[in-house]
Amino acid sequence: MKFQILFFILLLACMYPSVAQGSYENCCLKYVSGMKKSMKRNVVSYRVQQTDGGCNIPAVVLKLKTSRTVCADPHKPWVRQLMQKIDMNN
């Protein structure tokens, strides 16, 4: 019985660091090529993803009314225009 308890505690001690390191950031991995006008009208807000930390690409994460997120290339003109429009509305 003591061996089983010791084994269980040892198992928990070994699993703890792997669970702590398993938290991944919410990063964009690729961009959309474009968006329809109807989807652009449903964009509520955006956030800018930098390449620091665990994210590999710079991106603009667009949040739609349906709580869906879309990743866009920050260097595209339509993305910059959409960001300006959202900034003016807010």
PDB file of N, CA, C and O in Angstrom:
ATOM      1  N   MET A   1       0.814  -1.192   0.000  1.00  0.00           N
ATOM      2  CA  MET A   1       0.000   0.000   0.000  1.00  0.00           C
ATOM      3  C   MET A   1       0.865   1.268   0.000  1.00  0.00           C
ATOM      4  O   MET A   1       0.577   2.227  -0.715  1.00  0.00           O
ATOM      5  N   LYS A   2       1.937   1.255   0.819  1.00  0.00           N
ATOM      6  CA  LYS A   2       2.822   2.414   0.873  1.00  0.00           C
ATOM      7  C   LYS A   2       3.518   2.630  -0.467  1.00  0.00           C
ATOM      8  O   LYS A   2       3.738   3.767  -0.884  1.00  0.00           O
ATOM      9  N   PHE A   3       3.861   1.531  -1.138  1.00  0.00           N
ATOM     10  CA  PHE A   3       4.521   1.634  -2.435  1.00  0.00           C
ATOM     11  C   PHE A   3       3.596   2.289  -3.458  1.00  0.00           C
ATOM     12  O   PHE A   3       4.051   3.095  -4.270  1.00  0.00           O
ATOM     13  N   GLN A   4       2.324   1.962  -3.432  1.00  0.00           N
ATOM     14  CA  GLN A   4       1.361   2.534  -4.381  1.00  0.00           C
ATOM     15  C   GLN A   4       1.202   4.043  -4.156  1.00  0.00           C
ATOM     16  O   GLN A   4       1.128   4.809  -5.116  1.00  0.00           O
ATOM     17  N   ILE A   5       1.152   4.458  -2.915  1.00  0.00           N
ATOM     18  CA  ILE A   5       1.038   5.886  -2.606  1.00  0.00           C
ATOM     19  C   ILE A   5       2.300   6.621  -3.043  1.00  0.00           C
ATOM     20  O   ILE A   5       2.224   7.699  -3.632  1.00  0.00           O
ATOM     21  N   LEU A   6       3.463   6.035  -2.751  1.00  0.00           N
ATOM     22  CA  LEU A   6       4.726   6.634  -3.162  1.00  0.00           C
ATOM     23  C   LEU A   6       4.813   6.729  -4.679  1.00  0.00           C
ATOM     24  O   LEU A   6       5.255   7.749  -5.209  1.00  0.00           O
ATOM     25  N   PHE A   7       4.401   5.691  -5.379  1.00  0.00           N
ATOM     26  CA  PHE A   7       4.408   5.686  -6.839  1.00  0.00           C
ATOM     27  C   PHE A   7       3.475   6.778  -7.383  1.00  0.00           C
ATOM     28  O   PHE A   7       3.833   7.475  -8.332  1.00  0.00           O
ATOM     29  N   PHE A   8       2.293   6.929  -6.796  1.00  0.00           N
ATOM     30  CA  PHE A   8       1.327   7.935  -7.228  1.00  0.00           C
ATOM     31  C   PHE A   8       1.878   9.345  -7.025  1.00  0.00           C
ATOM     32  O   PHE A   8       1.723  10.197  -7.900  1.00  0.00           O
ATOM     33  N   ILE A   9       2.511   9.600  -5.897  1.00  0.00           N
ATOM     34  CA  ILE A   9       3.095  10.915  -5.629  1.00  0.00           C
ATOM     35  C   ILE A   9       4.238  11.196  -6.600  1.00  0.00           C
ATOM     36  O   ILE A   9       4.365  12.315  -7.098  1.00  0.00           O
ATOM     37  N   LEU A  10       5.056  10.208  -6.868  1.00  0.00           N
ATOM     38  CA  LEU A  10       6.149  10.366  -7.823  1.00  0.00           C
ATOM     39  C   LEU A  10       5.619  10.641  -9.225  1.00  0.00           C
ATOM     40  O   LEU A  10       6.169  11.471  -9.950  1.00  0.00           O
ATOM     41  N   LEU A  11       4.571   9.958  -9.600  1.00  0.00           N
ATOM     42  CA  LEU A  11       3.945  10.179 -10.905  1.00  0.00           C
ATOM     43  C   LEU A  11       3.401  11.600 -11.019  1.00  0.00           C
ATOM     44  O   LEU A  11       3.597  12.248 -12.047  1.00  0.00           O
ATOM     45  N   LEU A  12       2.738  12.087 -10.011  1.00  0.00           N
ATOM     46  CA  LEU A  12       2.223  13.461 -10.011  1.00  0.00           C
ATOM     47  C   LEU A  12       3.352  14.482 -10.089  1.00  0.00           C
ATOM     48  O   LEU A  12       3.238  15.489 -10.788  1.00  0.00           O
ATOM     49  N   ALA A  13       4.433  14.224  -9.376  1.00  0.00           N
ATOM     50  CA  ALA A  13       5.574  15.139  -9.393  1.00  0.00           C
ATOM     51  C   ALA A  13       6.210  15.216 -10.776  1.00  0.00           C
ATOM     52  O   ALA A  13       6.678  16.278 -11.186  1.00  0.00           O
ATOM     53  N   CYS A  14       6.229  14.101 -11.493  1.00  0.00           N
ATOM     54  CA  CYS A  14       6.800  14.087 -12.841  1.00  0.00           C
ATOM     55  C   CYS A  14       5.868  14.736 -13.860  1.00  0.00           C
ATOM     56  O   CYS A  14       6.334  15.318 -14.840  1.00  0.00           O
ATOM     57  N   MET A  15       4.564  14.645 -13.641  1.00  0.00           N
ATOM     58  CA  MET A  15       3.601  15.200 -14.590  1.00  0.00           C
ATOM     59  C   MET A  15       3.436  16.701 -14.433  1.00  0.00           C
ATOM     60  O   MET A  15       3.088  17.367 -15.409  1.00  0.00           O
ATOM     61  N   TYR A  16       3.665  17.261 -13.271  1.00  0.00           N
ATOM     62  CA  TYR A  16       3.438  18.671 -13.018  1.00  0.00           C
ATOM     63  C   TYR A  16       4.222  19.592 -13.959  1.00  0.00           C
ATOM     64  O   TYR A  16       3.614  20.499 -14.527  1.00  0.00           O
ATOM     65  N   PRO A  17       5.541  19.414 -14.159  1.00  0.00           N
ATOM     66  CA  PRO A  17       6.266  20.312 -15.076  1.00  0.00           C
ATOM     67  C   PRO A  17       5.770  20.218 -16.518  1.00  0.00           C
ATOM     68  O   PRO A  17       5.747  21.226 -17.224  1.00  0.00           O
ATOM     69  N   SER A  18       5.379  19.049 -16.959  1.00  0.00           N
ATOM     70  CA  SER A  18       4.912  18.930 -18.345  1.00  0.00           C
ATOM     71  C   SER A  18       3.575  19.611 -18.534  1.00  0.00           C
ATOM     72  O   SER A  18       3.315  20.146 -19.612  1.00  0.00           O
ATOM     73  N   VAL A  19       2.722  19.612 -17.532  1.00  0.00           N
ATOM     74  CA  VAL A  19       1.437  20.303 -17.622  1.00  0.00           C
ATOM     75  C   VAL A  19       1.659  21.810 -17.585  1.00  0.00           C
ATOM     76  O   VAL A  19       0.977  22.550 -18.294  1.00  0.00           O
ATOM     77  N   ALA A  20       2.594  22.271 -16.775  1.00  0.00           N
ATOM     78  CA  ALA A  20       2.863  23.703 -16.662  1.00  0.00           C
ATOM     79  C   ALA A  20       3.441  24.259 -17.954  1.00  0.00           C
ATOM     80  O   ALA A  20       3.161  25.408 -18.295  1.00  0.00           O
ATOM     81  N   GLN A  21       4.238  23.486 -18.684  1.00  0.00           N
ATOM     82  CA  GLN A  21       4.834  23.948 -19.916  1.00  0.00           C
ATOM     83  C   GLN A  21       3.889  23.809 -21.104  1.00  0.00           C
ATOM     84  O   GLN A  21       4.195  24.308 -22.187  1.00  0.00           O
ATOM     85  N   GLY A  22       2.779  23.162 -20.935  1.00  0.00           N
ATOM     86  CA  GLY A  22       1.882  22.904 -22.041  1.00  0.00           C
ATOM     87  C   GLY A  22       0.951  24.048 -22.374  1.00  0.00           C
ATOM     88  O   GLY A  22       0.065  23.879 -23.212  1.00  0.00           O
ATOM     89  N   SER A  23       1.110  25.205 -21.754  1.00  0.00           N
ATOM     90  CA  SER A  23       0.231  26.328 -22.063  1.00  0.00           C
ATOM     91  C   SER A  23       0.769  27.063 -23.284  1.00  0.00           C
ATOM     92  O   SER A  23       1.840  27.667 -23.233  1.00  0.00           O
ATOM     93  N   TYR A  24       0.028  27.008 -24.364  1.00  0.00           N
ATOM     94  CA  TYR A  24       0.424  27.646 -25.610  1.00  0.00           C
ATOM     95  C   TYR A  24      -0.331  28.952 -25.780  1.00  0.00           C
ATOM     96  O   TYR A  24      -1.465  29.098 -25.324  1.00  0.00           O
ATOM     97  N   GLU A  25       0.310  29.885 -26.437  1.00  0.00           N
ATOM     98  CA  GLU A  25      -0.335  31.154 -26.716  1.00  0.00           C
ATOM     99  C   GLU A  25      -1.329  30.974 -27.854  1.00  0.00           C
ATOM    100  O   GLU A  25      -1.227  30.035 -28.644  1.00  0.00           O
ATOM    101  N   ASN A  26      -2.274  31.873 -27.925  1.00  0.00           N
ATOM    102  CA  ASN A  26      -3.252  31.846 -28.996  1.00  0.00           C
ATOM    103  C   ASN A  26      -2.669  32.627 -30.169  1.00  0.00           C
ATOM    104  O   ASN A  26      -2.851  33.841 -30.261  1.00  0.00           O
ATOM    105  N   CYS A  27      -1.970  31.935 -31.061  1.00  0.00           N
ATOM    106  CA  CYS A  27      -1.252  32.580 -32.156  1.00  0.00           C
ATOM    107  C   CYS A  27      -1.854  32.230 -33.510  1.00  0.00           C
ATOM    108  O   CYS A  27      -2.435  31.163 -33.707  1.00  0.00           O
ATOM    109  N   CYS A  28      -1.693  33.165 -34.428  1.00  0.00           N
ATOM    110  CA  CYS A  28      -2.061  32.909 -35.820  1.00  0.00           C
ATOM    111  C   CYS A  28      -0.921  32.156 -36.496  1.00  0.00           C
ATOM    112  O   CYS A  28       0.251  32.490 -36.318  1.00  0.00           O
ATOM    113  N   LEU A  29      -1.271  31.158 -37.257  1.00  0.00           N
ATOM    114  CA  LEU A  29      -0.267  30.381 -37.980  1.00  0.00           C
ATOM    115  C   LEU A  29      -0.256  30.689 -39.464  1.00  0.00           C
ATOM    116  O   LEU A  29       0.728  30.415 -40.152  1.00  0.00           O
ATOM    117  N   LYS A  30      -1.363  31.268 -39.971  1.00  0.00           N
ATOM    118  CA  LYS A  30      -1.431  31.651 -41.385  1.00  0.00           C
ATOM    119  C   LYS A  30      -2.454  32.759 -41.541  1.00  0.00           C
ATOM    120  O   LYS A  30      -3.243  33.030 -40.636  1.00  0.00           O
ATOM    121  N   TYR A  31      -2.427  33.404 -42.720  1.00  0.00           N
ATOM    122  CA  TYR A  31      -3.318  34.517 -43.018  1.00  0.00           C
ATOM    123  C   TYR A  31      -4.456  34.070 -43.933  1.00  0.00           C
ATOM    124  O   TYR A  31      -4.349  33.076 -44.651  1.00  0.00           O
ATOM    125  N   VAL A  32      -5.552  34.836 -43.886  1.00  0.00           N
ATOM    126  CA  VAL A  32      -6.587  34.661 -44.901  1.00  0.00           C
ATOM    127  C   VAL A  32      -6.146  35.449 -46.122  1.00  0.00           C
ATOM    128  O   VAL A  32      -5.443  36.453 -46.002  1.00  0.00           O
ATOM    129  N   SER A  33      -6.558  34.996 -47.291  1.00  0.00           N
ATOM    130  CA  SER A  33      -6.150  35.696 -48.508  1.00  0.00           C
ATOM    131  C   SER A  33      -6.990  36.942 -48.753  1.00  0.00           C
ATOM    132  O   SER A  33      -6.515  37.901 -49.362  1.00  0.00           O
ATOM    133  N   GLY A  34      -8.214  36.935 -48.291  1.00  0.00           N
ATOM    134  CA  GLY A  34      -9.096  38.083 -48.447  1.00  0.00           C
ATOM    135  C   GLY A  34     -10.385  37.844 -47.695  1.00  0.00           C
ATOM    136  O   GLY A  34     -10.632  36.758 -47.170  1.00  0.00           O
ATOM    137  N   MET A  35     -11.208  38.888 -47.654  1.00  0.00           N
ATOM    138  CA  MET A  35     -12.492  38.776 -46.965  1.00  0.00           C
ATOM    139  C   MET A  35     -13.576  39.406 -47.826  1.00  0.00           C
ATOM    140  O   MET A  35     -13.334  40.384 -48.533  1.00  0.00           O
ATOM    141  N   LYS A  36     -14.765  38.839 -47.760  1.00  0.00           N
ATOM    142  CA  LYS A  36     -15.908  39.414 -48.454  1.00  0.00           C
ATOM    143  C   LYS A  36     -16.342  40.683 -47.730  1.00  0.00           C
ATOM    144  O   LYS A  36     -16.048  40.871 -46.550  1.00  0.00           O
ATOM    145  N   LYS A  37     -17.045  41.552 -48.455  1.00  0.00           N
ATOM    146  CA  LYS A  37     -17.507  42.795 -47.844  1.00  0.00           C
ATOM    147  C   LYS A  37     -18.435  42.535 -46.671  1.00  0.00           C
ATOM    148  O   LYS A  37     -18.404  43.261 -45.677  1.00  0.00           O
ATOM    149  N   SER A  38     -19.261  41.504 -46.782  1.00  0.00           N
ATOM    150  CA  SER A  38     -20.188  41.200 -45.691  1.00  0.00           C
ATOM    151  C   SER A  38     -19.439  40.794 -44.420  1.00  0.00           C
ATOM    152  O   SER A  38     -19.882  41.113 -43.316  1.00  0.00           O
ATOM    153  N   MET A  39     -18.328  40.106 -44.561  1.00  0.00           N
ATOM    154  CA  MET A  39     -17.524  39.736 -43.390  1.00  0.00           C
ATOM    155  C   MET A  39     -16.802  40.952 -42.822  1.00  0.00           C
ATOM    156  O   MET A  39     -16.658  41.080 -41.607  1.00  0.00           O
ATOM    157  N   LYS A  40     -16.349  41.846 -43.700  1.00  0.00           N
ATOM    158  CA  LYS A  40     -15.658  43.050 -43.234  1.00  0.00           C
ATOM    159  C   LYS A  40     -16.593  43.912 -42.399  1.00  0.00           C
ATOM    160  O   LYS A  40     -16.157  44.557 -41.445  1.00  0.00           O
ATOM    161  N   ARG A  41     -17.875  43.929 -42.750  1.00  0.00           N
ATOM    162  CA  ARG A  41     -18.848  44.716 -41.992  1.00  0.00           C
ATOM    163  C   ARG A  41     -19.089  44.133 -40.603  1.00  0.00           C
ATOM    164  O   ARG A  41     -19.523  44.847 -39.699  1.00  0.00           O
ATOM    165  N   ASN A  42     -18.817  42.864 -40.429  1.00  0.00           N
ATOM    166  CA  ASN A  42     -19.057  42.197 -39.141  1.00  0.00           C
ATOM    167  C   ASN A  42     -17.855  42.240 -38.201  1.00  0.00           C
ATOM    168  O   ASN A  42     -17.905  41.670 -37.111  1.00  0.00           O
ATOM    169  N   VAL A  43     -16.786  42.901 -38.604  1.00  0.00           N
ATOM    170  CA  VAL A  43     -15.600  42.993 -37.739  1.00  0.00           C
ATOM    171  C   VAL A  43     -15.886  43.991 -36.624  1.00  0.00           C
ATOM    172  O   VAL A  43     -16.260  45.135 -36.883  1.00  0.00           O
ATOM    173  N   VAL A  44     -15.709  43.550 -35.387  1.00  0.00           N
ATOM    174  CA  VAL A  44     -16.000  44.373 -34.218  1.00  0.00           C
ATOM    175  C   VAL A  44     -14.735  45.032 -33.672  1.00  0.00           C
ATOM    176  O   VAL A  44     -14.738  46.212 -33.323  1.00  0.00           O
ATOM    177  N   SER A  45     -13.660  44.258 -33.601  1.00  0.00           N
ATOM    178  CA  SER A  45     -12.409  44.774 -33.048  1.00  0.00           C
ATOM    179  C   SER A  45     -11.241  43.996 -33.651  1.00  0.00           C
ATOM    180  O   SER A  45     -11.420  43.052 -34.420  1.00  0.00           O
ATOM    181  N   TYR A  46     -10.053  44.426 -33.276  1.00  0.00           N
ATOM    182  CA  TYR A  46      -8.850  43.735 -33.730  1.00  0.00           C
ATOM    183  C   TYR A  46      -7.771  43.856 -32.667  1.00  0.00           C
ATOM    184  O   TYR A  46      -7.828  44.716 -31.788  1.00  0.00           O
ATOM    185  N   ARG A  47      -6.793  42.976 -32.770  1.00  0.00           N
ATOM    186  CA  ARG A  47      -5.583  43.090 -31.954  1.00  0.00           C
ATOM    187  C   ARG A  47      -4.398  42.759 -32.855  1.00  0.00           C
ATOM    188  O   ARG A  47      -4.530  42.000 -33.816  1.00  0.00           O
ATOM    189  N   VAL A  48      -3.261  43.324 -32.542  1.00  0.00           N
ATOM    190  CA  VAL A  48      -2.055  43.118 -33.337  1.00  0.00           C
ATOM    191  C   VAL A  48      -1.207  42.061 -32.655  1.00  0.00           C
ATOM    192  O   VAL A  48      -0.887  42.178 -31.472  1.00  0.00           O
ATOM    193  N   GLN A  49      -0.841  41.024 -33.407  1.00  0.00           N
ATOM    194  CA  GLN A  49       0.021  39.957 -32.893  1.00  0.00           C
ATOM    195  C   GLN A  49       1.455  40.252 -33.310  1.00  0.00           C
ATOM    196  O   GLN A  49       1.755  40.396 -34.495  1.00  0.00           O
ATOM    197  N   GLN A  50       2.328  40.338 -32.327  1.00  0.00           N
ATOM    198  CA  GLN A  50       3.749  40.567 -32.598  1.00  0.00           C
ATOM    199  C   GLN A  50       4.474  39.228 -32.692  1.00  0.00           C
ATOM    200  O   GLN A  50       3.935  38.190 -32.308  1.00  0.00           O
ATOM    201  N   THR A  51       5.689  39.263 -33.201  1.00  0.00           N
ATOM    202  CA  THR A  51       6.461  38.031 -33.349  1.00  0.00           C
ATOM    203  C   THR A  51       7.241  37.670 -32.085  1.00  0.00           C
ATOM    204  O   THR A  51       7.971  36.679 -32.081  1.00  0.00           O
ATOM    205  N   ASP A  52       7.103  38.444 -31.029  1.00  0.00           N
ATOM    206  CA  ASP A  52       7.796  38.094 -29.792  1.00  0.00           C
ATOM    207  C   ASP A  52       7.031  36.998 -29.064  1.00  0.00           C
ATOM    208  O   ASP A  52       5.844  36.789 -29.313  1.00  0.00           O
ATOM    209  N   GLY A  53       7.697  36.318 -28.186  1.00  0.00           N
ATOM    210  CA  GLY A  53       7.054  35.229 -27.456  1.00  0.00           C
ATOM    211  C   GLY A  53       6.962  33.977 -28.307  1.00  0.00           C
ATOM    212  O   GLY A  53       7.919  33.611 -28.989  1.00  0.00           O
ATOM    213  N   GLY A  54       5.814  33.322 -28.269  1.00  0.00           N
ATOM    214  CA  GLY A  54       5.651  32.065 -28.972  1.00  0.00           C
ATOM    215  C   GLY A  54       5.053  32.194 -30.359  1.00  0.00           C
ATOM    216  O   GLY A  54       4.871  31.184 -31.039  1.00  0.00           O
ATOM    217  N   CYS A  55       4.743  33.404 -30.801  1.00  0.00           N
ATOM    218  CA  CYS A  55       4.104  33.592 -32.108  1.00  0.00           C
ATOM    219  C   CYS A  55       5.160  33.831 -33.181  1.00  0.00           C
ATOM    220  O   CYS A  55       6.082  34.624 -32.988  1.00  0.00           O
ATOM    221  N   ASN A  56       5.021  33.140 -34.316  1.00  0.00           N
ATOM    222  CA  ASN A  56       6.051  33.179 -35.352  1.00  0.00           C
ATOM    223  C   ASN A  56       5.846  34.257 -36.403  1.00  0.00           C
ATOM    224  O   ASN A  56       6.822  34.710 -37.000  1.00  0.00           O
ATOM    225  N   ILE A  57       4.601  34.688 -36.652  1.00  0.00           N
ATOM    226  CA  ILE A  57       4.347  35.643 -37.719  1.00  0.00           C
ATOM    227  C   ILE A  57       3.617  36.864 -37.167  1.00  0.00           C
ATOM    228  O   ILE A  57       2.806  36.744 -36.249  1.00  0.00           O
ATOM    229  N   PRO A  58       3.908  38.055 -37.734  1.00  0.00           N
ATOM    230  CA  PRO A  58       3.110  39.220 -37.347  1.00  0.00           C
ATOM    231  C   PRO A  58       1.744  39.100 -38.000  1.00  0.00           C
ATOM    232  O   PRO A  58       1.638  38.686 -39.155  1.00  0.00           O
ATOM    233  N   ALA A  59       0.707  39.459 -37.272  1.00  0.00           N
ATOM    234  CA  ALA A  59      -0.643  39.332 -37.817  1.00  0.00           C
ATOM    235  C   ALA A  59      -1.578  40.319 -37.139  1.00  0.00           C
ATOM    236  O   ALA A  59      -1.291  40.845 -36.064  1.00  0.00           O
ATOM    237  N   VAL A  60      -2.712  40.555 -37.804  1.00  0.00           N
ATOM    238  CA  VAL A  60      -3.806  41.309 -37.221  1.00  0.00           C
ATOM    239  C   VAL A  60      -4.928  40.304 -37.014  1.00  0.00           C
ATOM    240  O   VAL A  60      -5.401  39.687 -37.968  1.00  0.00           O
ATOM    241  N   VAL A  61      -5.352  40.142 -35.771  1.00  0.00           N
ATOM    242  CA  VAL A  61      -6.409  39.203 -35.436  1.00  0.00           C
ATOM    243  C   VAL A  61      -7.717  39.977 -35.386  1.00  0.00           C
ATOM    244  O   VAL A  61      -7.934  40.793 -34.490  1.00  0.00           O
ATOM    245  N   LEU A  62      -8.583  39.716 -36.354  1.00  0.00           N
ATOM    246  CA  LEU A  62      -9.862  40.413 -36.460  1.00  0.00           C
ATOM    247  C   LEU A  62     -10.931  39.610 -35.739  1.00  0.00           C
ATOM    248  O   LEU A  62     -11.072  38.408 -35.965  1.00  0.00           O
ATOM    249  N   LYS A  63     -11.683  40.273 -34.871  1.00  0.00           N
ATOM    250  CA  LYS A  63     -12.761  39.604 -34.145  1.00  0.00           C
ATOM    251  C   LYS A  63     -14.096  39.993 -34.777  1.00  0.00           C
ATOM    252  O   LYS A  63     -14.408  41.176 -34.917  1.00  0.00           O
ATOM    253  N   LEU A  64     -14.874  38.986 -35.155  1.00  0.00           N
ATOM    254  CA  LEU A  64     -16.167  39.218 -35.780  1.00  0.00           C
ATOM    255  C   LEU A  64     -17.276  39.243 -34.739  1.00  0.00           C
ATOM    256  O   LEU A  64     -17.055  38.857 -33.591  1.00  0.00           O
ATOM    257  N   LYS A  65     -18.472  39.694 -35.129  1.00  0.00           N
ATOM    258  CA  LYS A  65     -19.623  39.742 -34.225  1.00  0.00           C
ATOM    259  C   LYS A  65     -19.972  38.367 -33.682  1.00  0.00           C
ATOM    260  O   LYS A  65     -20.497  38.254 -32.574  1.00  0.00           O
ATOM    261  N   THR A  66     -19.691  37.334 -34.438  1.00  0.00           N
ATOM    262  CA  THR A  66     -20.018  35.969 -34.030  1.00  0.00           C
ATOM    263  C   THR A  66     -18.953  35.372 -33.108  1.00  0.00           C
ATOM    264  O   THR A  66     -18.962  34.166 -32.861  1.00  0.00           O
ATOM    265  N   SER A  67     -18.044  36.193 -32.600  1.00  0.00           N
ATOM    266  CA  SER A  67     -16.928  35.791 -31.725  1.00  0.00           C
ATOM    267  C   SER A  67     -15.905  34.931 -32.448  1.00  0.00           C
ATOM    268  O   SER A  67     -15.038  34.334 -31.809  1.00  0.00           O
ATOM    269  N   ARG A  68     -15.990  34.861 -33.741  1.00  0.00           N
ATOM    270  CA  ARG A  68     -15.003  34.151 -34.550  1.00  0.00           C
ATOM    271  C   ARG A  68     -13.823  35.082 -34.798  1.00  0.00           C
ATOM    272  O   ARG A  68     -14.004  36.295 -34.910  1.00  0.00           O
ATOM    273  N   THR A  69     -12.631  34.533 -34.884  1.00  0.00           N
ATOM    274  CA  THR A  69     -11.451  35.338 -35.171  1.00  0.00           C
ATOM    275  C   THR A  69     -10.852  34.932 -36.509  1.00  0.00           C
ATOM    276  O   THR A  69     -10.889  33.768 -36.909  1.00  0.00           O
ATOM    277  N   VAL A  70     -10.299  35.930 -37.185  1.00  0.00           N
ATOM    278  CA  VAL A  70      -9.672  35.732 -38.488  1.00  0.00           C
ATOM    279  C   VAL A  70      -8.321  36.410 -38.459  1.00  0.00           C
ATOM    280  O   VAL A  70      -8.200  37.531 -37.966  1.00  0.00           O
ATOM    281  N   CYS A  71      -7.304  35.746 -38.982  1.00  0.00           N
ATOM    282  CA  CYS A  71      -5.949  36.294 -38.999  1.00  0.00           C
ATOM    283  C   CYS A  71      -5.647  36.884 -40.371  1.00  0.00           C
ATOM    284  O   CYS A  71      -5.882  36.249 -41.399  1.00  0.00           O
ATOM    285  N   ALA A  72      -5.120  38.109 -40.372  1.00  0.00           N
ATOM    286  CA  ALA A  72      -4.831  38.795 -41.628  1.00  0.00           C
ATOM    287  C   ALA A  72      -3.414  39.345 -41.609  1.00  0.00           C
ATOM    288  O   ALA A  72      -2.835  39.588 -40.551  1.00  0.00           O
ATOM    289  N   ASP A  73      -2.873  39.534 -42.801  1.00  0.00           N
ATOM    290  CA  ASP A  73      -1.529  40.070 -42.977  1.00  0.00           C
ATOM    291  C   ASP A  73      -1.555  41.580 -42.712  1.00  0.00           C
ATOM    292  O   ASP A  73      -2.293  42.300 -43.385  1.00  0.00           O
ATOM    293  N   PRO A  74      -0.773  42.073 -41.753  1.00  0.00           N
ATOM    294  CA  PRO A  74      -0.804  43.513 -41.436  1.00  0.00           C
ATOM    295  C   PRO A  74      -0.225  44.394 -42.537  1.00  0.00           C
ATOM    296  O   PRO A  74      -0.389  45.614 -42.492  1.00  0.00           O
ATOM    297  N   HIS A  75       0.441  43.811 -43.515  1.00  0.00           N
ATOM    298  CA  HIS A  75       1.042  44.604 -44.591  1.00  0.00           C
ATOM    299  C   HIS A  75       0.104  44.799 -45.776  1.00  0.00           C
ATOM    300  O   HIS A  75       0.416  45.567 -46.687  1.00  0.00           O
ATOM    301  N   LYS A  76      -1.027  44.127 -45.780  1.00  0.00           N
ATOM    302  CA  LYS A  76      -1.990  44.255 -46.883  1.00  0.00           C
ATOM    303  C   LYS A  76      -2.759  45.567 -46.741  1.00  0.00           C
ATOM    304  O   LYS A  76      -3.125  45.947 -45.629  1.00  0.00           O
ATOM    305  N   PRO A  77      -3.008  46.263 -47.853  1.00  0.00           N
ATOM    306  CA  PRO A  77      -3.734  47.541 -47.776  1.00  0.00           C
ATOM    307  C   PRO A  77      -5.156  47.408 -47.232  1.00  0.00           C
ATOM    308  O   PRO A  77      -5.609  48.281 -46.491  1.00  0.00           O
ATOM    309  N   TRP A  78      -5.868  46.337 -47.580  1.00  0.00           N
ATOM    310  CA  TRP A  78      -7.248  46.199 -47.118  1.00  0.00           C
ATOM    311  C   TRP A  78      -7.310  45.985 -45.605  1.00  0.00           C
ATOM    312  O   TRP A  78      -8.295  46.352 -44.965  1.00  0.00           O
ATOM    313  N   VAL A  79      -6.267  45.397 -45.041  1.00  0.00           N
ATOM    314  CA  VAL A  79      -6.219  45.181 -43.593  1.00  0.00           C
ATOM    315  C   VAL A  79      -5.976  46.512 -42.890  1.00  0.00           C
ATOM    316  O   VAL A  79      -6.618  46.805 -41.881  1.00  0.00           O
ATOM    317  N   ARG A  80      -5.061  47.315 -43.411  1.00  0.00           N
ATOM    318  CA  ARG A  80      -4.786  48.619 -42.816  1.00  0.00           C
ATOM    319  C   ARG A  80      -6.012  49.536 -42.903  1.00  0.00           C
ATOM    320  O   ARG A  80      -6.306  50.273 -41.962  1.00  0.00           O
ATOM    321  N   GLN A  81      -6.724  49.488 -44.030  1.00  0.00           N
ATOM    322  CA  GLN A  81      -7.941  50.291 -44.172  1.00  0.00           C
ATOM    323  C   GLN A  81      -8.997  49.851 -43.165  1.00  0.00           C
ATOM    324  O   GLN A  81      -9.669  50.690 -42.566  1.00  0.00           O
ATOM    325  N   LEU A  82      -9.145  48.557 -42.977  1.00  0.00           N
ATOM    326  CA  LEU A  82     -10.120  48.032 -42.036  1.00  0.00           C
ATOM    327  C   LEU A  82      -9.763  48.430 -40.599  1.00  0.00           C
ATOM    328  O   LEU A  82     -10.646  48.744 -39.801  1.00  0.00           O
ATOM    329  N   MET A  83      -8.480  48.414 -40.278  1.00  0.00           N
ATOM    330  CA  MET A  83      -8.038  48.830 -38.949  1.00  0.00           C
ATOM    331  C   MET A  83      -8.358  50.315 -38.713  1.00  0.00           C
ATOM    332  O   MET A  83      -8.807  50.689 -37.630  1.00  0.00           O
ATOM    333  N   GLN A  84      -8.129  51.146 -39.719  1.00  0.00           N
ATOM    334  CA  GLN A  84      -8.441  52.580 -39.597  1.00  0.00           C
ATOM    335  C   GLN A  84      -9.926  52.789 -39.405  1.00  0.00           C
ATOM    336  O   GLN A  84     -10.340  53.624 -38.601  1.00  0.00           O
ATOM    337  N   LYS A  85     -10.734  52.036 -40.138  1.00  0.00           N
ATOM    338  CA  LYS A  85     -12.180  52.170 -40.032  1.00  0.00           C
ATOM    339  C   LYS A  85     -12.656  51.794 -38.624  1.00  0.00           C
ATOM    340  O   LYS A  85     -13.507  52.473 -38.050  1.00  0.00           O
ATOM    341  N   ILE A  86     -12.102  50.710 -38.075  1.00  0.00           N
ATOM    342  CA  ILE A  86     -12.476  50.280 -36.715  1.00  0.00           C
ATOM    343  C   ILE A  86     -12.033  51.322 -35.693  1.00  0.00           C
ATOM    344  O   ILE A  86     -12.765  51.621 -34.749  1.00  0.00           O
ATOM    345  N   ASP A  87     -10.837  51.872 -35.880  1.00  0.00           N
ATOM    346  CA  ASP A  87     -10.336  52.904 -34.950  1.00  0.00           C
ATOM    347  C   ASP A  87     -11.236  54.140 -34.975  1.00  0.00           C
ATOM    348  O   ASP A  87     -11.498  54.735 -33.930  1.00  0.00           O
ATOM    349  N   MET A  88     -11.706  54.527 -36.155  1.00  0.00           N
ATOM    350  CA  MET A  88     -12.571  55.699 -36.264  1.00  0.00           C
ATOM    351  C   MET A  88     -13.931  55.451 -35.611  1.00  0.00           C
ATOM    352  O   MET A  88     -14.509  56.365 -35.025  1.00  0.00           O
ATOM    353  N   ASN A  89     -14.446  54.225 -35.707  1.00  0.00           N
ATOM    354  CA  ASN A  89     -15.742  53.900 -35.104  1.00  0.00           C
ATOM    355  C   ASN A  89     -15.661  53.818 -33.595  1.00  0.00           C
ATOM    356  O   ASN A  89     -16.648  54.070 -32.904  1.00  0.00           O
ATOM    357  N   ASN A  90     -14.505  53.470 -33.082  1.00  0.00           N
ATOM    358  CA  ASN A  90     -14.349  53.358 -31.627  1.00  0.00           C
ATOM    359  C   ASN A  90     -13.821  54.663 -31.105  1.00  0.00           C
ATOM    360  O   ASN A  90     -13.610  54.806 -29.901  1.00  0.00           O
TER     361      ASN A  90
END
